[in-house]
Amino acid sequence: QVQLAESGGGSVHSGGSLRLSCTGSGYTYRGFTMGWFRQAPGKEREGIAAIFSDGTPTYADSVKGRFTISRDATKITVYLQLDNLKPDVTAMYYCAKQCIETECERIPTSKVLVIHGTKFAYWGQGTQVTVSS
């Protein structure tokens, strides 16, 4: 059973930084694309960053230059470095794992989200990021 565990969230003032971590378990193949999403109160969950198996990152325009996604050499842990934080990034941040097409088809579409064409269907519980001015 796939499990993703996020950590590293917290409350900071504007200009501060946080480093979110996500550790995956319950699967052996480590070549999946991993992503980060966020959901602010009253808004839909949005994809903000993903990292492919070869380490290539991709970002939503809203976070380019401010957030950095990376993964360790074992590909077990994925990170999201958040710098120069502003109050508008306050949200719950979720780690997600790519689903392959046969898996995606068995999962309710409401639980499948996309970043730049890659589908994600496995989710952590989230870690809260709160930025005050």
C-alpha positions in Angstrom: 0.0 0.0 0.0 1.4 3.3 -1.1 2.0 5.7 1.8 3.4 9.3 1.6 4.4 11.2 4.7 5.0 14.9 4.6 6.8 17.0 7.2 8.4 20.4 7.6 5.4 22.7 7.5 5.0 25.5 10.0 4.3 29.1 10.7 6.7 31.7 9.5 6.8 35.4 8.9 7.1 37.0 5.4 10.5 36.5 3.9 11.1 33.3 5.8 11.9 29.8 4.4 10.7 26.3 5.0 11.8 22.9 3.6 9.1 20.3 3.2 9.9 16.7 3.0 8.0 13.7 1.7 8.9 10.1 2.3 7.3 7.4 0.2 6.8 3.7 1.2 4.8 0.7 0.1 6.3 0.6 -3.4 9.7 -0.6 -4.7 10.1 1.0 -8.1 11.5 4.5 -7.5 11.3 5.8 -11.0 7.9 7.5 -10.6 7.5 11.2 -11.0 6.7 12.9 -7.6 4.8 16.1 -7.2 3.8 18.8 -4.7 0.3 20.3 -4.6 -1.2 22.9 -2.4 -4.7 23.8 -1.3 -5.7 27.1 0.2 -8.9 27.5 2.2 -11.9 27.7 -0.2 -9.8 26.9 -3.3 -9.1 23.9 -5.4 -6.0 21.8 -5.0 -3.3 23.0 -7.5 -0.1 21.4 -8.7 2.9 23.5 -8.1 6.0 21.4 -8.8 7.0 18.0 -10.0 10.3 16.1 -10.4 10.8 13.4 -13.0 12.9 10.2 -12.5 15.9 11.8 -14.1 15.8 14.7 -11.7 14.3 17.2 -14.1 12.0 19.6 -12.3 8.9 21.5 -13.5 7.0 24.3 -11.8 3.8 26.2 -12.0 4.4 29.8 -13.0 3.2 31.0 -9.6 6.1 29.4 -7.8 9.0 29.6 -10.3 12.0 31.2 -8.8 10.6 30.9 -5.3 10.3 27.2 -4.7 12.7 24.4 -5.5 11.9 20.7 -5.8 14.5 18.0 -5.3 14.9 14.4 -4.4 17.6 12.4 -2.6 19.8 9.9 -4.4 17.7 7.0 -3.2 14.6 8.7 -4.6 12.8 7.8 -1.4 12.5 11.4 -0.2 11.3 14.4 -2.1 11.8 17.9 -0.9 10.3 21.3 -1.6 12.3 24.3 -0.6 10.1 27.4 0.0 12.0 30.7 0.1 11.1 34.3 0.5 7.6 33.3 1.6 4.7 35.6 1.4 1.2 35.3 3.0 -0.4 34.3 -0.3 1.3 30.9 -0.2 -0.5 29.9 3.0 -2.1 26.5 2.3 -2.0 22.8 3.0 0.8 21.3 1.0 0.5 17.7 -0.3 3.0 15.3 -1.7 1.8 13.1 -4.5 3.0 10.1 -6.5 2.5 9.5 -10.2 0.0 6.8 -11.2 0.5 4.7 -14.3 -2.4 4.6 -16.7 -3.8 1.2 -15.6 -3.8 2.5 -12.0 -5.2 5.9 -12.8 -8.2 4.2 -14.5 -9.2 2.4 -11.3 -9.0 5.5 -9.2 -12.0 8.0 -8.9 -11.2 10.9 -11.3 -11.8 13.3 -8.4 -8.6 11.9 -6.8 -6.5 12.2 -9.9 -4.8 15.5 -10.6 -2.3 16.5 -13.3 0.9 18.5 -13.5 2.0 19.2 -17.1 0.5 15.9 -18.4 1.6 13.6 -15.5 -1.2 12.2 -13.5 -1.0 11.9 -9.7 -3.3 9.7 -7.6 -1.5 8.9 -4.4 -1.6 11.5 -1.7 -0.1 12.2 1.7 -2.0 13.8 4.6 -0.5 17.2 4.0 1.5 19.6 6.0 0.3 23.1 6.8 2.3 26.2 5.7 1.2 29.5 7.3 2.9 32.8 6.4 2.1 35.9 8.4 3.0 39.5 7.3 
